[in-house]
Amino acid sequence: MLNLLLIDDDPNQHKILSCFLRKKYGADADFTSALDLDEALAHLAGQSFDVIFLDNRLPPYSDFTETIGGIVDISPDSDIYLISADRDKVSLNLCKSHGIVEMIDKFELREAVSEGLLG
């Protein structure tokens, strides 16, 4: 079973991705939602995740460089994908230096998963 965590302040993103994953993977994927960093860290402290989708701008933080450290400290073996609506403004080299596997446009996340992002 694939364990996934979405960290995003937009509750609609959680609903959409949850429905999409349930339809595509059924019982083969366990989906967990976190609306802020504290909630995400609590989930990470109690469970391991294969894949983490991290929103680039998670209030009150300005970008992922302020949030990823705590995530990686707790879950160093997770594949972390950065999702951003401003993908063109985020340095791919900066992402890689922080352990990000790949950056995905927030509006293309469902398509990326559908096209084999998760294997």
Order of alpha helices (4+ residues) and beta strands (2+ residues): beta-alpha-beta-alpha-beta-alpha-beta-alpha-beta-alpha
